[in-house]
Amino acid sequence: MSLPHAILTALMEKPSSGLELTRRFDRSIGYFWSATHQQIYRELGRLEEAGLIRALPSEVPVRGQKKQYEVLDAGSAELARWVGESQDPKAIRDPLLLRIRAAAVVGPHGLAAELRRHLELHRRQLAVYEAIEERDFPPGRDSDEDRLRRLVLHGGTGLETFWLRWLEEALAEVEDMT
C-alpha cells in the first residue's frame, strides 16, 4: 500500500494537482517508487473519497481547471501511522538475475552484451543521483527534512554503486567463460 503514502508524502511537501504530482514523481519519488499518471489520478480519487485529502477550493471556477489537492489531518495521521509501521523487506525480483540463472543451463551466449548495457544504465543513474546531490544538497543544508531526503538519495547511490560492482564482476565471469 505504498502508492497512497507516496502521494500523501508529496502532497504534504507541497499541495499539487495530479499533473504536478506526476511531474514531481518523475523527478524525485519516482526514482524509488514509480507510478503512471493514471495510477496517480486513480489514487487521488481514492484518497479524497477516504477523507485523507481534499481538492482546494478554486477562487474562480473554470471548466477544465486543474484541481489542487492538500492533505487533511486524517491523511497526515495516516502517513505518520504508516511511517512507524513494521514491514518486511521485499525479495529481489530482477529479470537479469533470472537470465543469468538461465544461462547456467543454456549457456551465456549474448549475456555479456546485456551486462555491458546494464552497466551503462547504472552508470547513468548514478550520475543522475550525484547531480541531484550536488544541486539539491549543498554544504550547510542540515535541516531534519534535508538530512532524511539526503539519506534516501544515498540509498539510491549505494544501490547503484552495488550494481556497478556486481555487474563488473558478473561481466568478468561471463567473459572468462566465452
C-alpha positions in Angstrom: 0.0 0.0 0.0 2.9 2.4 -0.7 1.5 4.5 -3.6 -1.1 6.3 -1.4 1.6 7.0 1.1 4.0 8.3 -1.6 1.2 10.6 -2.8 0.4 11.8 0.8 4.2 12.5 1.3 4.4 14.5 -1.9 1.2 16.5 -1.1 2.5 17.2 2.4 5.6 18.6 0.9 3.5 20.8 -1.4 -0.2 20.9 -2.4 -0.3 19.9 -6.1 -2.5 18.9 -9.0 -2.4 15.4 -10.4 -0.3 16.7 -13.3 2.2 18.4 -11.0 2.4 15.2 -8.9 3.1 13.2 -12.0 5.9 15.5 -12.9 7.3 15.5 -9.3 7.2 11.7 -9.3 9.3 11.7 -12.4 11.9 14.0 -10.8 12.1 12.6 -7.2 9.9 10.0 -5.7 9.8 8.1 -9.0 13.4 7.1 -8.6 12.4 4.7 -5.9 8.6 4.4 -6.3 7.2 4.8 -9.8 3.6 5.4 -10.8 1.9 6.3 -14.0 -0.3 9.4 -14.2 -3.4 7.1 -14.4 -2.3 5.4 -11.2 -1.8 8.8 -9.5 -5.2 10.2 -10.6 -7.0 7.0 -9.6 -5.3 7.1 -6.2 -6.1 10.8 -5.7 -9.8 9.9 -6.1 -9.5 7.1 -3.5 -7.6 9.3 -1.1 -10.2 12.1 -1.5 -13.1 9.6 -1.0 -11.4 8.3 2.1 -11.2 11.8 3.6 -7.4 11.9 3.6 -7.0 14.7 1.1 -9.2 17.4 -0.4 -9.3 19.4 -3.5 -8.6 23.0 -2.7 -11.4 25.4 -3.4 -10.9 27.4 -6.6 -11.2 31.2 -6.4 -12.7 31.3 -9.9 -14.3 28.0 -11.0 -13.2 27.3 -14.6 -14.1 24.3 -16.6 -11.1 22.1 -17.1 -9.1 23.8 -14.4 -6.6 21.5 -12.6 -7.6 20.5 -9.1 -5.0 21.3 -6.4 -5.0 18.8 -3.6 -3.9 19.1 0.0 -3.6 16.6 2.8 -6.2 16.7 5.6 -5.5 16.0 9.3 -6.6 12.4 8.8 -4.2 12.0 5.9 -1.3 13.4 8.0 -2.2 11.0 10.8 -2.4 8.0 8.4 1.1 8.9 7.0 2.5 9.2 10.5 1.0 5.8 11.4 2.4 4.2 8.3 5.9 5.6 8.9 6.1 3.8 12.2 4.6 0.5 10.9 6.7 -2.6 10.6 7.2 -4.0 7.1 9.5 -6.8 5.9 11.9 -6.2 3.1 10.8 -7.2 -0.4 12.5 -10.0 -2.2 14.5 -9.0 -5.2 12.7 -9.8 -8.5 15.1 -8.9 -11.3 14.8 -10.4 -14.7 18.6 -10.0 -15.3 19.3 -12.3 -12.3 16.9 -14.8 -13.7 18.5 -14.6 -17.1 21.9 -15.3 -15.6 20.5 -18.3 -13.8 19.0 -19.5 -17.1 22.4 -19.0 -18.8 23.7 -21.6 -16.3 21.7 -24.2 -18.1 21.6 -22.9 -21.7 25.0 -21.1 -21.9 25.9 -17.4 -21.7 25.6 -16.5 -25.4 24.7 -12.9 -25.7 24.8 -12.3 -21.9 28.0 -10.2 -21.9 26.4 -7.5 -24.2 23.4 -7.3 -21.9 25.6 -7.0 -18.8 27.5 -4.2 -20.5 24.2 -2.5 -21.3 23.1 -2.7 -17.7 26.5 -1.4 -16.6 25.9 1.7 -18.7 22.4 2.2 -17.5 23.5 2.0 -13.8 26.4 4.4 -14.5 23.9 6.9 -16.0 21.6 6.6 -13.0 24.5 7.0 -10.5 25.4 10.2 -12.4 21.8 11.5 -12.1 21.9 10.8 -8.3 25.2 12.5 -7.9 24.0 15.6 -9.9 20.9 15.7 -7.7 23.0 15.7 -4.6 25.2 18.4 -5.9 22.2 20.5 -6.9 19.8 19.9 -4.0 22.1 19.4 -1.1 24.8 22.0 -1.0 27.0 22.1 2.2 25.2 23.7 5.1 21.7 22.3 4.4 21.3 20.3 7.5 17.6 20.5 8.4 16.0 17.2 9.5 14.0 17.2 6.3 17.1 17.6 4.2 19.0 15.0 6.2 16.2 12.4 5.6 15.9 13.3 1.9 19.7 13.0 1.5 19.5 9.6 3.3 17.0 8.4 0.7 19.3 9.7 -2.1 22.3 7.9 -0.5 20.3 4.7 -0.6 19.9 5.2 -4.3 23.6 5.9 -4.8 24.5 3.0 -2.7 22.3 0.6 -4.7 23.7 1.9 -8.0 27.3 1.5 -6.7 26.4 -2.1 -5.6 25.0 -2.9 -9.1 28.1 -1.4 -10.8 30.4 -3.5 -8.7 28.3 -6.7 -9.1 27.8 -6.2 -12.9 31.6 -5.7 -13.4 32.2 -8.9 -11.5 29.5 -10.7 -13.5 30.8 -9.4 -16.8 34.3 -10.6 -15.9 33.0 -14.0 -15.1 30.9 -14.3 -18.3 33.8 -13.0 -20.5 36.1 -15.6 -18.9 33.6 -18.3 -20.0 33.4 -17.3 -23.6 
